[in-house]
Amino acid sequence: MAKFNFYLGAAASAWLLAILIVAAELISQFKTFLANAFTHHWIGKAVIVYSAFVVFGFLLQNKKSILNFSDEKAAWYSMLGSLR
């Protein structure tokens, strides 16, 4: 039985963080909601991204690749892509 999949959890959370950043900048109500719910919009993003990391890490624990990329490469490409 496989354990927690760190790589795919990191890949999913990197994509989610990029989406949250764009959404918060384009939709001011979303940014305000995050700030009101978590005292600051970045704290809200951090809580959501950490939760996604844990959830997807456990949900995808048996997968070794995604879209013909190994889970390790998918994580690295996602992390580097979210830095742009």
Protein Blocks (a to p, Z undefined) as FASTA:
>chain_A
ZZddfklmmmmmmmmmmmmmmmmmmmmmlmmmmmmmnopaklmmmmmmmmmmmmmmmmmm
mpcbeehiafklmmmmmmmmmmZZ
